[in-house]
């Protein structure tokens, strides 16, 4: 493994951090994200899920499961799919099997059970990022796609980025559905997460 730090010369001298690289034969695999970045997004993931679930809990079961024209139809099915996506990627990262068929929109019909499962998975993601290593991010993930069953090979840092971006994408759909239903999903911007921004005045 190599982690390059070099100093730029001149009046604007500064430290430039190079990607983490691991040698694979004659080539280097490089991670373009850091462990700290993954830990930050795991915290954001947990913070946003906690807040959105609290809002969705205010809906009646009929409202929660109503088809609103979203990709997965209802608020409830969209929440299920986000959980499924998190779990299948986390299982790939940790070498475990995950047998729930694509795309998991009907995993849990009871909202209380879905909420408990969401909390458990958020904790698992936080724990996983807490033990993450830079050289792992620089490696390659070999996995079979849930959509077509084909064997795929993907840089682990790209797969990790997708884990968080996939959830953010579908939470955006949820926020729109909540707003259209006349409720406020609240602020979703990362800088508003507690502990991220320092306010000096």
NORLINSUL-V690251 format. One record per residue. N is the residue number from 0. SS is DSSP state (H for helix, E for strand, L for the rest). PSI is psi in radians with two decimals (NA if undefined). NEAR is the number of other C-alpha atoms within 10 Angstrom. Layout:
# NORLINSUL-V690251
N/SS/PSI/NEAR
N/SS/PSI/NEAR
This chain:
# NORLINSUL-V690251
0/L/2.52/14
1/E/2.44/14
2/E/1.92/14
3/E/2.26/11
4/E/2.19/11
5/E/2.73/11
6/E/2.20/10
7/L/2.43/11
8/L/2.87/9
9/L/-3.05/7
10/L/-0.38/6
11/L/0.70/7
12/L/2.37/9
13/L/2.85/11
14/E/2.29/11
15/E/2.12/11
16/E/2.15/11
17/E/2.83/14
18/E/2.71/18
19/E/2.24/21
20/E/2.46/22
21/E/2.31/20
22/E/2.29/14
23/E/1.65/12
24/L/-2.11/7
25/L/0.03/5
26/E/2.81/9
27/E/2.29/15
28/E/2.25/21
29/E/2.35/24
30/E/2.23/22
31/L/0.05/15
32/L/2.84/17
33/L/2.89/18
34/H/-0.72/18
35/H/-0.65/14
36/H/-0.78/11
37/H/-0.69/23
38/H/-0.66/19
39/H/-0.79/15
40/H/-0.52/20
41/H/-0.69/23
42/H/-0.76/19
43/H/-0.74/22
44/H/-0.83/20
45/H/-0.77/17
46/H/-0.80/16
47/H/-0.73/22
48/H/-0.76/22
49/H/-0.76/15
50/H/-0.74/14
51/H/-0.67/19
52/H/-0.62/18
53/H/-0.68/13
54/H/-0.80/16
55/H/-0.51/21
56/L/-0.36/13
57/L/-0.30/11
58/L/2.63/15
59/L/2.85/10
60/H/-0.65/14
61/H/-0.75/8
62/H/-0.68/15
63/H/-0.59/18
64/L/0.07/17
65/L/2.41/14
66/L/2.03/15
67/L/0.24/15
68/L/0.16/9
69/E/3.03/15
70/L/-0.70/11
71/L/0.29/20
72/E/-1.43/14
73/L/2.95/20
74/H/-0.80/23
75/H/-0.79/25
76/H/-0.58/24
77/H/-0.74/22
78/H/-0.71/28
79/H/-0.77/24
80/H/-0.70/20
81/H/-0.77/22
82/H/-0.76/24
83/H/-0.78/24
84/H/-0.77/20
85/H/-0.75/20
86/H/-0.70/21
87/H/-0.64/21
88/H/-0.69/19
89/H/-0.67/21
90/H/-0.71/14
91/H/-0.69/16
92/H/-0.58/17
93/H/0.07/9
94/L/0.40/10
95/L/2.87/11
96/L/2.49/11
97/L/1.94/13
98/L/0.00/9
99/L/2.23/12
100/L/2.69/13
101/L/2.45/15
102/L/0.50/18
103/L/0.31/19
104/L/-0.25/21
105/L/0.51/17
106/L/-0.85/16
107/L/2.08/16
108/L/-0.43/14
109/L/2.20/11
110/H/-0.64/18
111/H/-0.72/11
112/H/-0.73/11
113/H/-0.72/18
114/H/-0.78/20
115/H/-0.74/10
116/H/-0.64/15
117/H/-0.79/23
118/H/-0.77/16
119/H/-0.69/11
120/H/-0.66/18
121/H/-0.71/21
122/H/-0.72/14
123/H/-0.68/16
124/H/-0.74/20
125/H/-0.75/19
126/H/-0.71/13
127/H/-0.80/17
128/H/-0.48/19
129/H/-0.38/14
130/L/0.10/9
131/L/2.54/16
132/L/2.59/13
133/H/-0.66/21
134/H/-0.47/20
135/H/-0.77/18
136/H/-0.48/26
137/L/-0.03/26
138/L/-2.99/20
139/E/2.36/17
140/E/2.20/18
141/E/2.16/14
142/E/2.86/16
143/E/2.28/12
144/L/2.43/11
145/L/-0.34/14
146/L/-0.66/9
147/L/-0.04/8
148/L/0.08/9
149/L/2.57/10
150/E/2.22/10
151/E/2.74/10
152/E/2.15/12
153/E/2.37/12
154/E/2.36/18
155/H/-0.55/21
156/H/-0.54/24
157/H/-0.76/16
158/H/-0.70/19
159/H/-0.72/18
160/H/-0.73/15
161/H/-0.68/16
162/H/-0.85/21
163/H/-0.66/18
164/H/-0.59/14
165/H/-0.81/13
166/H/-0.73/21
167/H/-0.72/19
168/H/-0.88/12
169/H/-0.48/18
170/H/-0.53/21
171/H/-0.70/13
172/H/-0.76/17
173/H/-0.78/21
174/H/-0.70/21
175/H/-0.79/15
176/H/-0.70/18
177/H/-0.77/20
178/H/-0.74/13
179/H/-0.46/11
180/L/0.04/12
181/L/0.27/8
182/L/2.83/15
183/L/2.02/13
184/L/-0.18/20
185/L/3.11/13
186/L/2.33/12
187/L/-0.03/17
188/L/2.40/9
189/H/-0.74/16
190/H/-0.27/12
191/H/-0.10/11
192/L/2.31/14
193/L/2.34/11
194/L/0.01/7
195/L/-0.82/11
196/L/2.45/10
197/L/2.13/8
198/L/2.23/5
199/L/-0.04/4
200/L/NA/3
